[in-house]
Amino acid sequence: MAKSKQSNIDCSIVIPLYNEEPVINELYGRLTSTMLTTGLDYEIVFVDDGSADRTPEMIKNIAEKDSKVVAVELRRNFGQTAALAAGFDTAQGQTIISMDGDLQHSPEEIPNFLEKLNQGYDVVSGWRKHRVDNLLTRKIPSRIANWLASKISGVDIHDFGTTFKAYRREVIEELYLHGEMHRFIPALLSQSGVKIIEIPIQNIVRPEGASNYGISRTFRVLFDLITLRFLLGYLAKPLHFFGKTAMYCIIAGLLMGAYILYDKFMYNVPIMVAHAPMAGLAAILLLVGLLFISTGLIGEMVSRVYFESTNKKIYSVRKIYRRGNR
């Protein structure tokens, strides 16, 4: 996220959108009504993530009429993490709230998040305590993933996956998002010693359209959990991540090799006649162990070095629309 900007805006609401044409007007109206009750100076940052419907046109029209609305149009569909990153970089508020744009998150609950921030917490995370999703495709995989994320990160919250969260600007502005790591922001921030609290939120049936997520997301989450474990525990010592597996492979390969050589020199047993399969397996185990040690997470490391050293963004903005600034 970009460094703090000089701004008098108290609160920014960042909302990634993808084909949400049917609900945008209602979402905007409810957000505006809610924020007016807070008495805060606010802005609404709509981020269109390459929608194929009228979503970009609608948020641009709203931004032209309301100076408190910013419309960010990405060049294509980059995914929710990139859309949130674009919104965070654009937001100017000292408090930043992120939420989904499909009205499954109730704008009327925003004051509950602000209240917790005022009590001294740095991150307030929503908890869909009573979920309305499908049991097999959403609830069970989600509970497993959340339990694993909690154990891996040491952050005691129940719902990492929801986008509905609030942050103090200073704790999120140094955060670098990539891949699909937006769901684990509290875990990533926990290393800095931030104060995190979880509050229950409503989880209602999506009023319009269909969910953009399916069972395939479960597999991506599993890979993200592996990445999370590496980022939290092994970023400074990557060899330790696959070290145990590597050593098991190498030790097993060396033991097999020692046995083959013992038979060869003690009993003159022809290696390729008596131990060809074992010799091949020993060689493979040694090779796999060396590969684990040498290349285990080089791809992840190179990716992070590339993006962070070059300040390369994981999204591409076509244009940002503000009233009076075209």
N, C-alpha and C positions, 0 to 999 in steps of 0.2 A: 504494500500500500504506500501511497505517496506521503511525504512528510506533511505535518500539520500546516494548514493554510490559515492566514489571518482572516478570520471570519467571525461574524456575530451570530451565526446560525447555531441554535442550541441542539437541534436534533435533525438527523437525516434518516429517512426511511428508504432503504434500498430494496428494490423489487425486480428480480429477473423475470422476464416474460417470454413465453414461447407459445404462439398460437392461442392467445387468451382473449381474442376479440370479444366474445360474448359477455365477459365479466368486467371489462376495463372501466366502463363508466360507473358501474356500481362500486367497484373497488376504489376508484378515485373519490367518489362522493362520500363514502364511509370513512376513508382516510382523512379527508378534509374536515369532516364533522368532528371526528375524534381529536385531531390535533388542535382544532380551535378551542376545545374544552380544556386543553392543557395550559394554555396561555404562553406557550413557548414559540420562539421563532423557529420555523421548521422548513424543510424542503423534502419533496418526494422525488426520488431518483428512479425513474423507470428505465430498465435496461432491456431492450429488445434483442433477443438472442437468435437472430436470423429467422424470424417467423415468416410463414408462407401465407398468412391471412392479412387482415387489415390492422394488425396490432401496431406496426411502426407508424402508419398514418394516423391512427387514433391518438397515440401518445404525443406525437408531434403537434397535433391540433390542440391538445390539452396544454402543452408547454407554451404554445403561442398565446394562449388566453390567460394563463396563470403563471405569474412570475415565481411561484413557489414550487413549480414542477420543472424537472430537468429530464429530457428524453435522450437516452444514449442508444444509438443504433449501431449494432455490431455488423460487420460485413457478411458474416455467415453464422451458422449455428456452431458455437464453440463449446457449448455445454454449460451447466449451471455454475461450476467453479469459476470458469473464466468470466461469466456474466456477473457473478458476485464481485470478483476482483475488479472488473471495470467499474461497477457501481461504487465500491469502496474507494477507488482512486478518484472518482468524480465527486463523491460526497464531501461537503464542507462542514458538516455539523460536528460539535464536540461530543455528541452521543450518536452512535450509529445503530440503527435497528434494521435487521434483514428479515424478510418474510417472503413467502410464496405469493404468486399473483393469481391463484385460482380460487381464492376465497375460502379455502380450507383453513386458513389462518384468519382469525377474526380481528380486524383493525381495532375494534373496541377494547381489546385486551392490551393494547400498547401502554396505557397508563400503569398497568401492573408491573411491566418491565422497568419503566422509568422510576417507579417507587423503589424498587430494589436497588437500582443504581444509586439513587439518592441516599440509601442506607449504607453505602460504602462499598458495594460489590463492584467488581470490574467487568464481569461477564454474567449475564442472566440468560439462561438457556431454557427454552420451552420443553415441556414434557407432555407428550400425548398419552396421558395416563390411561384413558379409555379409548383405544383405537377402534375405528370403524372399518378398517381394511380387511381384505380377505385373509382368513386364518393361515392357509397353507402357503400362499405366495407372498404375503407381506408380514403378517404378525410374527409367525414362528422364525423366519429368517432374520427379521429385525431384532427380535429378542436375543437371538444367538449372537448377532453381530454387536449389539450394544453391550452384552455381557463381556464379550471378548475385548471390545474397545476399552471398557472400564478396567478390566484386569491388566491389559497391556499398558494403559496410560496412568493408572492409579487415580483417575478422576472419577469420583463417585457420583455419576449421573446416570439416569436411566435411558435417555433418548438423545443419542448423538446425531441422529439422522435428520431431525427437523431443522428447517432453515430459520424458524422463528427464534431469533436471539437478539440480545442487545449488548453493545460493547461501549466502553469508554474509548474515545479515539486514541488515546496514548498507548493503549495495550494492543491495538490492532494495526496501528500504522506501520509497524516494523514487520508485520506478518507477510510472508510470501506464500501465495497459494499456487498450486500446480496440480496437474492430474485431476483427480476428483476428491481432493482433500478437504473441501469445504465442510463436509459433515463432521470432520474431526478438529475443527478450529479450537474448541475448548481444550482438547488434549494437547494440541500444538502450543497453545498459550500457557498451559500449566507449568511448563519448564521455567517460565519467567516469574512464577510465584504469584500469579494473579488470583484474586478472590472470585470464586465461581459459585453461583447458586442456581438451582433449578426450580422452576415454578410450573404447576400444572396449567395446561392450556386446553381449549376445546379442540376436538378433532371431529369435524363434520364431514358428511358425504360431499364430494365435489359437486357443486350446484350445476355446472355446465361442462360439456366436453368430456374427454377421457383422459386418464392419467398418462403422462409421458414415460412412466417407469414400468418395467416389467420384471419378471423373475430373473432375466439375464443380469440385472443390476446386482443380484446377490453375489455372483462370481466376481464382479468388479470390486465389490466391497471387501471380499476376502483378500484380494491382492492389495487393496488399499490398507488393510489391517497389517499385512506384512510390511508394507512401506512405513506405516505408522510406527511399528515396533522398531524398525531400523532408525527412523528419524529421532525417536525419543531416547533410544538406548545405545545406538551404535554409530551415530553420525561421525563422531570423532575417532571411532575404532572399528571401522567396517569389517576388518578381518575376523572380529569376534562373532559377527552375525552368523556366518556359515562355518565358523571355526570348528565346532564340535563335529559336525557332519564330515567336514574335510578330514579331520584327524581320524575318525572312525574308518573312512575309506582308505586312507593312507596306511594306517596300522594293519587293517585287514589285508591290503595288498602286499605289504612287506612280510607279514606272517606267511601268506601263501607262497611268496617268492622264496622265503627262507626254507620252507618245507620242501619245495621243489629242488632247490640247490642242495639241501641236505641229502635227499634221495639220490641226486645226481653224483655227488662226490663221495658219499659213504657207501652206496650200493650200486653205483654205476648204472642207474636207471635212466634210459633215454627220455629226455624231457618231452619231446614232441610225440613220443609213442605213448607214454604212460600218463603224462600230465598236460597235454595240449590244451584241453578246456580250462583247467585251473590256471595255467600260465596266461591264457587270454584274459580270464576274469581278473587275475592279479594286475595285469597291465591296465585294464580298464579302470579298476578301482584307484590305482595310483594316478591315472590321468584325470579322473573325475575329481579326486581330492585336490590336485593341483589347480584344476579349473575353478573349483569352489574358492580356493584361496586367492587366486590371481584375478578372477573376473566376476566374483559373486555379485557385487553391486556397483560395478564400474559404470554401467549405463545410468544408474540413478545419480551417482556422483557427478558424472560428466554433464548430465542434464541440469543439475542444480548449479554447478559452476558456470555453465553457459548462460543460463538465464540471469543469475544474480550478478555475475561480473560484467555482463553487457547491458544490464537493466532491460533485457528483452521482455516484453509483455507476452502473456499467453492469450492475448486477444487482439483484435484490430478494430478500432472504432472508425466508422464511416464519418459520423458527424455528431456533435453534441448540440442540442437545441435548447436555447434559453430565450425568453422573451427579451427583445431589445438587443440581442447579440446573435446575429446571423452570419 
